Structure formats: C-alpha cells, structure tokens
Amino acid sequence: MTYLTVPVMIIFGIFLLAMVMVGIWTYQETTTFSDFALGGRRLSAPVAALSAGASDMSGWLFLGLPGAVYAAGIGATWIAVGLVIGTYLNWRLVAPRLRTYTEMAGNSVTLSAYLEERFEDGSKVLRTVSATVIVVFFTVYVASALIAGGVLFEEIFGGGFEFALTVFAVVMVVYTFLGGFRAVSVTHSVQATLMFFAALALPLIGIGLLGGFDALGGVLGAKTPALLDMGAEAGFDDGGWETGKPLSGVAVISLLAWGLGYFGQPHILVRFMSIRSTREIPMARRIGVGWVIVVLAGASLVGLVGIAALDEPLENPETVFIALSAQLVNPWVAGILLVAVLAAIKSTADSQLLVSATALTEDFYRAFLNRRASDACLVFVARGTVVAVALVAYAIALSGGAVLDIVAYAWAGFGAAFGPVILLSLYWPRMTRAGAMAGIVTGAVTVVVWKRIDPLLGPLETGVYEMVPGVLVATAAALFFGRFVGRPPLRDWYGPMDNRTPQRMMAG
C-alpha cells in the first residue's frame, strides 16, 4: 500500500533539505571536540528538553505504541505511565548531579570517561568495557532505525527498500557529520515540535469526526469493553477484537518497568551533560515531562481512534498512524503528520550515531592512541567515525529483520547495565570501581540471559520483562562489590564547586 502524492513528496523533501541545511549552518560553530560531542555545553533549557525527548521516543512513538493500543486497548498504556514516571525521575535525580560531576571529571564528554574519572580507574578497563557496550549496542540500534526509516519510505512512496534506506542514511550522516551535537540538538527541536503537533492533531481530528470522546467510547465499548479497561488486554486478529483476558500483576509491573531504563540510556543522559547551566534544569524538566505526557497520550489515542475510525481492521496494527493519516486528512496535512514519524525515527538514530562516534573517538582513539590529540584532530576523527559507524549500521540494516531481535531488549540492556551504576555514582560516596564494573557486567549479562532462558521454562515461564531482573541483579552486584571490594575514590565528589553543591542544585 502506498500513499504517494505530490504534496507528501514536497513536504518530505523540504524536511530532509532543512536537516542538511542545519548541518551546514552549525558547521562553523563546531570547532572543538567538546562542540562536536556536547555542543560546548551550551544548550538552553528548551533545546535540551526537546532534544532529550526526541532522542528518547523514536519511531516507536508513532508505530509501536499506537499499534499496541490498537491491538489490546488502553491496558497497553501502562508502558506510557512507566515512561512518564521514568522521565520525571531522570530529570529530577540524575540531571543536576550528572551535569556537575561530568564537568568535575575533567569536563568528560562521554559516560565512559566520567566513570573512569569518578572511580579513579587507572587501568582503563572500566572505560573500555562501558564504551564497548555503548558502541556495539548503539551501532545495532542505528541499524534498526535505518530499517524503520527505509520501511517508512517504502510504505509511503513505494519503490525499493535499499534506495529508501540509502536516502534516509545519507541525509542523517550529512548533518551529523557537519554539525555534530549542535546540529543534532537543533534538528531535534524542530522534530520534537513536529512530533508534538502530530501526536495532538491526528487523534483530535479523528475524535472530532467521530463526534467527540463520548462517541469514541461508545464505539469502543460496543466492540468489547476490554478496550476501555486498564486492567484488561483485548484480543485482536485481522477480523476484529474480542474480550481477551485480564492483565496480570506481572504484566503491569513489566510494562511499568520500562521507566527504569531511563537512568542508563547514554543518548538521553548526554543531554543532561550538555545543558549550559544547572540553573536551567528545573525549566528543562517541566518542558521535557510536559512534552512526554502530551505525545504519549496522543499516540495512545491514535490507537483507539484507529479502532473506531478505520474502515477495515489492519493486518499490521503498527501501521495505524499511517492509515489514519491517509484516510482522515488531506495530503498536505498527511505529509506533515507522516514527516513526524520520520522525525521520530531519525531523532533517535542520529543521537545513537553521535554517541557511538564520540565513544570511539574519546574512549579508544584519544585514550589509547593519541592522548595529546588536538581539538582539530579529534573533530576530524569524530567525523570519520560517524561515517564508519553509519556504514557498519547500513550494512547490518541491509540484512533485514535479524537486527530487530537483538534491539528488542537493547533498552533493557542499557537500563540494567548503566542505570544502577549511574545512580550509585551520583549518590553513594562509598561506591568503588569494582562495584561499577560488577553492575555494568551483571546488568547486561542478566538481560541477555533472561531473554533467552525465560521462554524455555515452559509452564514455569515468568513473563517478567528482562529489565526487572537485570536492574535488581546489577544493583545487588554494585552494592556488594562497592561495599566489600576495593577502596572508595580519594577525591571528595560531594563538596562544593563554584559555590554550588549538588544538594543545592536538587532544590530546583
């Protein structure tokens, strides 16, 4: 099915050209490696907030979440509740201290460099392990986003998948290569605005055409009351919906547990590191959390409106946003709405691409090959690694869906590997290098092992999202080894800096 029209093509073309122009515009501002990796730590509160949100949500916002609600009803929105809570706690608990501590840690531009300095690891093992985890998983993450972008282009315009994949990849690489973090963050502001508009406009248009919220509820209730029950999961096949089954406590906890992943996502945490002042974090938190609430609520409503408004049930629930855009609005508006889907996919992929390239440059090239490299040299290497990571991701993406099997639990892997360690590094003075290493390794391994073992248990299968055991095991390991193995850092990380303590910053 294709929705090829001249207006949609024009809007997509303008959007892609604008992204390239941002890269050209920010090229002159990217003169140092700090500029390339963190935008020189000059992001304003609105830009930091919108960039964090845009880099977080990805195409899942307009494909996965509406599709889940379309298939199962509002019981699927527990995941959105968990994400809102996780977003708030991340801004509240992590952002102020991480911004300060990464500056104290030799103005660190990567999480790996921060962890090395925070735990006084002269062996560089901690930096190497954490950077390797970041580069490997994010390269695969970028590949999955390229696949999603290629599929979106193919779904809308038709044509070959390889050509669509190539166009998507080239545009993303060009502006990231030229402008680095600054270009990525500026484009995120535009993309986050598009995502906000799309998440709000499409469901409201659909609800208006149906006759209001009462009419929407009436249609859904007539199909099956389970669609409107937070404690139930409606059954779905291509013929329609049925009563389904109650959601178990384990299912609800697993959906809410997605929020735990925020504390360990490098592409989100780097936005906290880049904000120009801790005094701007309270404003950024309010903007960021408000944005997340609106877009998640809107995306959830898209799924419900799709059930009531579409002429025929969809074979693939994840196309509900695209199908509604084609059916309910004129081609010009549809073009804007569909560009928002592209923006969601791209805003996560470019963040992950940049974090991977920065880790390769800072944590491998400078740490092991050229410690005295100049800023010009580091920027040159960083731009080269952007291209290298993109080429590897592109090659993986051409192989198709096998990548998605790994990426399905990458969020849990990052959350479990880095979340407990980051939190403990910011709040527990006794934390040691051994505790950090134990937390990263056990968290990542537990997620991978749990994902493979739990389905093999047959009647004993728990169905628990791998984030839950991953975070629990990583926290226990970090606490145990942090308490009994090694010495605490000699440096006082909890003293004042420029007359500002982390405790005062938390008061915002």
Buried (B, 14 or more C-beta within 10 A) or exposed (E): EEBEBEBBBEBBEEBBEEBBBBBEBBBEBBEBBBBBBBBBBBBBBBBBBBBBBBBBBBBBBBBBBBBBBBBBBBBBBBBBBBBBBBBBBBBBBBBBBBBBBBBBBEBBBBBBBBBBBBBBBEEBEBBBBBBBBBBBBBBBBBBBBBBBBBBBBBBBBEEEBEEBBBBBBEBBBBBBBBBBBBBBBBBBBBBBBBBBBBBBBBBEBBBEBBEEEEBBBEBBEEBBBBBBBEEBBBBBEEEEBEEBEEBEEEBBBBBBBBBBBBBBBBBBBBBBBBBBBBEBBBBBBBBBBEBBBBBBBBBBBBBBBBBBBBEEBBEBBBBBBBBBBBBBBEBBBBBBBBBBBBBBBBBBBBBBBBBBBBBBBBBBBBBEEEEEBEEEBBBBBBBBBBBBBBEBBBEBBBEEEEBEEBBEBBBBBBBBBBBBBBBBBBEBEEBBBBBBBBBBBBBBBBBBBBBEEBEEEEEEEEEBBBBBBBBBBBBBBBBBBBBEEBEBBEEEBEEEEEEBBBEEBBEB
